[in-house]
Amino acid sequence: MDLTVHLPRNLILKNPIIAASGTFGFGPEYARFVDIDRLGGVSVKGISPEPWRGNPPPRVWETPSGLLNSIGLQNPGLSAFLAEDAPFLRTLDTVVIANIIGHTVEEYAAVAQALDREPAIDAFEVNISCPNIKAGGITFGHDPDAAYQVMRRVRQATDKPVMVKVSPNMAEPWTVAEAVVEAGADMISAINTVIGMAIDLKRRQPALGGVTGGLSGPAIKPIALRIVYEIARRVRVPVIGMGGIQSPEDVLEFLLAGAEAVMVGTITFQWPDRMEGIIEALPNVLARYGFQSLKEAVGAAQRPALADEEGLAP
């Protein structure tokens, strides 16, 4: 079965399985465990103009069916990425997506403009879960207008395909998706982690050094499916789904909800080669549920809109 995925601006994935940003590093960290060239793509760890130190430890905390992380988007910065990581990424025979982050609109645009000239980078994923320091710390991803401004500037900085990563931590995340599509986004990736926390009983303190953290893993899959379903109903661009994917059956659920490809993250901490297993098994799973092609499954669970329906939200 042909697993090829055709995305905007001639971005072609050999299969719909992408390594998620934040869990796969910059690639070399997993190279001895995974044949990266077999993947549909890799979204690298977030890249900012200057190095970010991240949050104080502890930074990770296991929860039932999930993982809390408070890494704080630590990364070595743009210059170090270009010098130390880009050479390895140029050797890969798969799509490489640069996840970009910033504290201002100008920082996002600067990273996009610099990486637009880097041959290793095929596309961008804009992480708008960063606090806007010019607006008192409000997160770009929680304000459709702010998200629009980020995407508009990134669009001006590059002609490469751009997706925007949507946060689940707001009442109507599809409003941000609609705003960034209007600003020129080619795709939406959803969802980012869900804000949560844990208490360390022995210390009688929050378990994470940053107090709260992002919850990922199977626990958030129902939330992710809902948001992917709702966004796919409202935008006319591809949606890349993620959130708790562990198996080819999980992938099929996201496809049925409206995703055209998926990203796999937290499970790779436990089973680094899980993505390869999913790729091998996916054709049989599609066939078992009556699909003759990958494309046929995309959006198959979307119910027809009611004549008087204005939205899916209560």
C-alpha positions in Angstrom: 0.0 0.0 0.0 1.3 3.4 -1.0 1.9 5.4 2.2 3.1 8.6 0.5 1.7 11.9 1.8 1.5 14.9 -0.5 1.5 18.2 1.4 1.5 21.8 0.3 4.4 23.5 -1.6 5.5 20.1 -3.0 6.4 18.7 0.4 6.3 14.9 0.1 6.5 12.4 3.0 7.4 8.8 2.1 4.9 7.8 4.9 2.8 9.7 7.4 5.0 9.0 10.5 7.1 12.0 11.7 9.3 12.2 14.8 7.8 14.8 17.0 9.8 17.9 18.1 11.1 17.9 21.6 11.4 14.1 22.0 13.8 13.3 19.1 16.5 15.9 19.8 18.3 17.0 16.6 18.5 13.5 15.1 21.9 12.1 16.1 20.6 11.2 19.6 18.4 8.5 18.0 20.5 7.5 15.0 22.0 4.4 16.6 18.5 3.1 17.6 16.4 4.1 14.5 16.9 4.1 10.8 15.8 7.8 10.5 15.6 7.5 6.7 12.7 5.2 7.0 10.6 7.9 8.7 8.3 10.2 6.9 10.0 13.1 8.5 11.7 14.6 11.6 10.7 17.7 13.4 13.8 18.8 15.4 14.0 20.3 18.8 13.0 24.0 19.0 15.5 26.5 17.7 15.7 30.1 19.1 17.9 33.0 17.9 20.1 32.7 21.1 20.6 29.8 23.5 17.9 29.2 26.0 18.8 27.7 29.4 15.5 26.2 30.1 13.8 25.5 33.5 15.3 24.4 36.8 15.3 20.7 37.6 13.5 18.4 38.2 12.4 18.6 34.5 10.4 15.4 34.0 7.9 13.4 36.1 6.2 10.2 35.1 2.4 10.2 35.6 -0.2 7.4 34.9 -0.3 6.9 31.1 1.8 10.0 30.6 4.8 12.2 31.2 5.1 15.7 32.5 8.0 17.8 31.2 9.3 21.2 32.2 12.3 21.4 29.9 11.6 25.0 29.1 12.6 24.7 25.5 16.3 24.6 26.3 18.3 24.7 23.1 21.8 25.8 22.0 20.5 28.6 19.7 20.6 29.2 16.0 24.4 29.6 15.5 25.1 26.3 17.3 22.4 24.5 15.4 23.8 25.6 12.1 27.4 24.7 13.0 26.8 21.4 14.9 23.5 19.9 13.9 22.7 21.0 10.4 25.6 19.0 8.8 24.1 15.7 10.1 20.6 16.7 9.0 21.9 17.3 5.5 22.8 13.6 5.2 19.2 12.4 5.9 17.0 11.0 3.2 13.8 12.2 4.8 11.9 15.4 5.3 13.5 17.7 8.0 11.2 20.2 9.8 12.7 23.0 11.8 10.7 23.8 14.9 11.2 27.5 15.6 10.6 29.4 18.8 10.9 33.0 20.1 9.9 35.5 22.7 9.0 38.2 20.1 7.6 38.2 16.6 11.0 39.5 15.4 12.8 36.5 16.9 10.5 34.0 15.1 11.1 35.9 11.8 14.9 36.0 12.3 15.1 32.2 12.8 12.9 31.5 9.8 14.9 33.8 7.6 18.2 32.3 8.6 17.0 28.7 8.1 15.3 29.5 4.8 18.8 29.4 3.3 19.8 26.1 5.0 19.5 23.2 2.6 18.9 20.7 5.4 15.6 22.3 6.2 12.6 21.3 4.1 9.8 22.9 6.2 9.0 24.8 9.4 6.9 24.1 12.4 6.2 27.3 14.4 5.8 26.6 18.1 3.6 29.5 19.4 3.5 28.2 23.0 6.2 30.7 24.0 5.5 33.8 26.2 5.5 37.1 24.3 7.7 39.3 26.4 6.5 42.4 24.7 3.0 41.7 25.8 3.6 40.9 29.4 4.2 37.2 29.0 0.9 36.2 27.3 1.5 33.1 25.2 1.3 33.7 21.4 -0.7 30.5 21.0 -3.5 31.7 23.3 -4.2 34.9 21.3 -5.4 34.5 17.6 -4.2 38.0 16.8 -0.7 37.4 18.2 -0.5 34.1 16.4 -1.5 35.8 13.2 1.3 38.3 13.6 3.9 35.6 14.1 2.7 33.6 11.1 2.5 36.6 8.9 6.2 37.6 9.6 7.4 34.0 9.2 5.5 33.8 5.9 7.4 36.9 4.8 10.7 35.3 5.8 10.4 32.0 3.9 8.7 30.4 0.9 9.2 26.9 2.4 6.2 25.0 3.8 5.1 26.2 7.2 2.9 24.6 9.8 1.9 26.1 13.1 1.7 24.0 16.3 -1.6 24.6 18.1 -1.9 24.6 21.9 -4.8 22.7 23.6 -4.7 24.9 26.6 -7.5 27.3 25.6 -11.2 26.9 25.1 -11.3 27.2 21.3 -8.0 26.2 19.8 -9.4 26.2 16.3 -9.7 30.0 16.4 -5.9 30.2 16.5 -5.7 27.6 13.6 -8.1 29.8 11.5 -6.0 32.9 12.3 -2.7 31.4 11.2 -4.2 29.9 8.1 -5.4 33.4 7.2 -1.9 34.6 7.7 -0.4 32.1 5.3 0.2 28.8 7.2 0.3 25.8 4.9 -0.6 23.3 7.6 -1.6 22.9 11.3 0.1 20.6 13.7 -2.0 19.6 16.8 -1.7 19.3 19.6 1.1 20.6 21.9 1.3 19.3 25.4 -1.5 19.9 28.0 -0.6 22.0 31.0 -0.5 20.0 34.3 1.4 19.4 37.5 2.3 16.8 40.1 3.2 16.9 43.8 6.2 15.2 45.2 4.8 13.8 48.5 8.2 13.3 50.1 9.2 16.9 49.5 5.7 18.3 49.9 6.5 20.5 46.9 5.6 20.6 43.2 7.4 17.8 41.5 8.8 19.9 38.7 11.3 22.7 39.1 9.1 24.9 36.9 6.0 24.0 39.0 3.8 23.2 36.0 4.7 21.2 32.9 3.4 19.8 29.7 1.6 16.5 29.8 2.2 14.1 26.9 1.6 10.4 26.2 -1.5 8.2 26.0 -3.4 10.2 28.6 -3.9 13.2 26.2 -4.9 11.2 23.1 -8.7 11.8 23.6 -8.0 15.5 23.9 -5.8 15.5 20.8 -8.3 13.6 18.7 -11.1 16.0 19.6 -9.0 19.0 18.7 -7.7 17.5 15.4 -11.3 16.6 14.5 -12.5 20.1 15.2 -9.7 21.9 13.4 -10.0 19.7 10.4 -13.6 20.7 10.1 -12.7 24.4 10.0 -9.6 24.8 7.9 -8.8 23.9 4.4 -5.2 23.0 4.9 -3.7 19.7 6.1 -3.6 18.8 9.8 -0.7 16.9 11.3 -2.0 15.1 14.4 -0.1 14.2 17.5 -0.8 13.3 21.1 -0.3 9.9 22.7 0.2 7.8 19.6 1.7 4.4 20.3 0.4 2.1 17.6 -0.8 1.9 14.0 -4.4 1.8 15.3 -3.7 5.1 17.0 -2.5 6.5 13.7 -5.6 5.3 12.0 -7.8 7.1 14.6 -6.0 10.4 13.9 -6.4 9.8 10.1 -10.1 9.2 10.5 -10.4 12.3 12.6 -9.0 14.4 9.7 -5.2 14.3 10.1 -3.1 13.6 6.9 0.0 12.7 8.8 1.0 12.3 12.5 3.9 12.9 14.8 5.1 10.4 17.4 6.9 11.5 20.5 6.7 10.3 24.1 6.6 6.5 23.3 10.0 6.7 21.7 11.6 7.3 25.2 10.5 3.8 26.1 10.7 2.2 22.6 13.0 4.2 20.3 12.2 2.0 17.3 8.4 2.2 17.8 7.9 4.4 14.7 9.5 1.9 12.4 7.2 -0.8 13.8 4.2 1.5 13.1 5.3 2.1 9.6 5.6 -1.6 8.9 2.2 -2.5 10.4 0.2 0.4 9.1 -0.7 -1.0 5.7 -2.1 -4.2 7.3 -4.1 -2.1 9.8 -5.6 0.1 7.0 -6.6 -3.0 5.0 -8.0 -4.7 8.1 -10.4 -1.8 8.5 -11.4 -1.8 4.9 -9.2 1.0 3.4 -7.5 0.5 0.1 -5.3 3.6 0.5 -4.0 6.0 3.2 -5.8 8.9 1.6 -9.1 7.1 1.8 -8.9 7.0 5.6 -8.3 10.8 6.0 -11.4 12.4 7.5 -13.6 9.3 7.1 -15.0 9.8 10.6 -16.0 13.4 9.9 -19.8 13.5 10.2 -21.8 15.7 7.7 -22.4 19.2 8.9 -26.0 19.9 10.1 -27.8 22.7 8.4 -28.1 24.7 11.5 -24.7 23.8 13.0 -22.5 26.8 13.7 -19.7 24.9 15.4 -18.8 21.8 17.3 -18.1 23.4 20.6 -20.9 23.5 23.2 
